[in-house]
Amino acid sequence: MSIYKRDAVNPEWEPVPWNARGHKADAQEKAFHERALKPIVWRKIDWERIPEGGLFGFSKEDLQSRDISWFAEHDGEELLLIDNIWFGFPDPPRWGLAWRPAGQAEAKWQHLGHFPDLPKAWCLGTNAPSL
């Protein structure tokens, strides 16, 4: 049973996988909303400056194939912002979020779902240095 009421046609947030239900979806959504309230400044990935060893455990090709375009470090976490090239029904909403504890390269990335609009507390940094 879900604690949230989600619109099946035009959701404000969608779990990963899209058909996840119950506790799994609720846990993802709760974690997403906790981060959505934080004033996160996102830095754009500069595709020309990615080190040969990759970034956050992903090669340049992996980042691009997963539509990862922005990153941030905030409150002891590394965060990745996904900007889906293909989005909208039946594809997922435009944006996606993944996180792991900062400084723990061996930690698995946790995907916290997709959403059509960026949270108001977030800022896509135009003056933040890129990587």
Rosetta blueprint (number, residue, H / E / L):
1 M L
2 S L
3 I L
4 Y L
5 K L
6 R L
7 D L
8 A L
9 V L
10 N L
11 P L
12 E L
13 W L
14 E E
15 P L
16 V L
17 P L
18 W L
19 N L
20 A L
21 R L
22 G H
23 H H
24 K H
25 A H
26 D H
27 A H
28 Q H
29 E H
30 K H
31 A H
32 F H
33 H H
34 E H
35 R H
36 A H
37 L L
38 K L
39 P L
40 I L
41 V E
42 W E
43 R E
44 K E
45 I L
46 D L
47 W L
48 E L
49 R L
50 I L
51 P L
52 E L
53 G L
54 G L
55 L E
56 F L
57 G L
58 F E
59 S L
60 K H
61 E H
62 D H
63 L H
64 Q H
65 S H
66 R L
67 D L
68 I E
69 S E
70 W E
71 F E
72 A E
73 E E
74 H E
75 D L
76 G L
77 E E
78 E E
79 L E
80 L E
81 L E
82 I E
83 D E
84 N L
85 I L
86 W L
87 F L
88 G L
89 F L
90 P L
91 D L
92 P L
93 P L
94 R L
95 W E
96 G E
97 L E
98 A E
99 W E
100 R E
101 P E
102 A L
103 G L
104 Q L
105 A L
106 E L
107 A L
108 K L
109 W L
110 Q E
111 H E
112 L E
113 G E
114 H E
115 F E
116 P L
117 D L
118 L L
119 P L
120 K L
121 A L
122 W L
123 C E
124 L E
125 G L
126 T L
127 N L
128 A L
129 P L
130 S L
131 L L
